[in-house]
Amino acid sequence: MKASELRSKSDADLGKELNELLKAQFAMRMQLATQQLTNTSEIKKVRRDIARARTLIGEKAKKA
């Protein structure tokens, strides 16, 4: 997900997106632990998306 896509979302939508990403990260960690995860590079992508979402939430909080 690109930062420009996240910037167009509202605060509530960003919160929902962050929640979904955190759930996806948890599911991937569980799959990794049980050796069911086939594409381990997805974990890195989700971590970066979480960081992007948290950064934008912080930026919007500073503006308000």
C-alpha positions as MATLAB code, in Angstrom:
seq = 'MKASELRSKSDADLGKELNELLKAQFAMRMQLATQQLTNTSEIKKVRRDIARARTLIGEKAKKA';
ca = [
       0.000    0.000    0.000;
       1.311    3.406   -0.904;
       1.433    6.365    1.451;
      -0.567    8.431   -1.033;
      -3.432    5.941   -0.758;
      -3.343    6.200    3.023;
      -3.198   10.003    3.005;
      -6.560   10.170    1.235;
      -8.259    8.200    4.025;
      -9.930    9.715    7.057;
      -8.758    9.163   10.630;
     -11.400    6.495   11.236;
     -10.466    4.662    8.042;
      -6.784    4.788    8.985;
      -7.613    3.275   12.356;
      -9.566    0.466   10.715;
      -6.765   -0.153    8.236;
      -4.213   -0.300   11.057;
      -6.385   -2.783   12.942;
      -6.667   -5.015    9.876;
      -2.917   -4.876    9.291;
      -2.193   -5.809   12.895;
      -4.556   -8.776   12.647;
      -2.903   -9.856    9.407;
       0.516   -9.594   11.034;
      -0.615  -11.747   13.942;
      -2.043  -14.361   11.590;
       1.199  -14.437    9.617;
       3.267  -14.857   12.769;
       1.110  -17.813   13.786;
       1.453  -19.363   10.330;
       5.206  -18.856   10.478;
       5.413  -20.541   13.872;
       3.450  -23.557   12.628;
       5.415  -23.612    9.350;
       2.331  -22.948    7.234;
       3.491  -19.610    5.801;
       4.783  -20.024    2.272;
       5.744  -16.444    1.401;
       7.735  -15.009    4.300;
       8.358  -11.710    2.510;
       4.728  -10.774    3.190;
       5.606  -10.229    6.864;
       8.027   -7.457    5.909;
       5.453   -5.799    3.656;
       2.814   -5.826    6.391;
       5.276   -4.414    8.946;
       6.072   -1.518    6.635;
       2.379   -0.870    5.949;
       1.774   -0.759    9.710;
       4.591    1.760   10.081;
       3.163    3.894    7.265;
      -0.294    3.895    8.835;
       1.047    4.781   12.288;
       3.172    7.571   10.833;
       0.219    9.123    9.040;
      -1.981    8.852   12.131;
       0.730   10.706   14.062;
       1.046   13.371   11.381;
      -2.688   13.970   11.355;
      -2.738   14.174   15.152;
      -0.031   16.865   15.127;
      -1.979   18.949   12.614;
      -5.128   18.896   14.738;
];
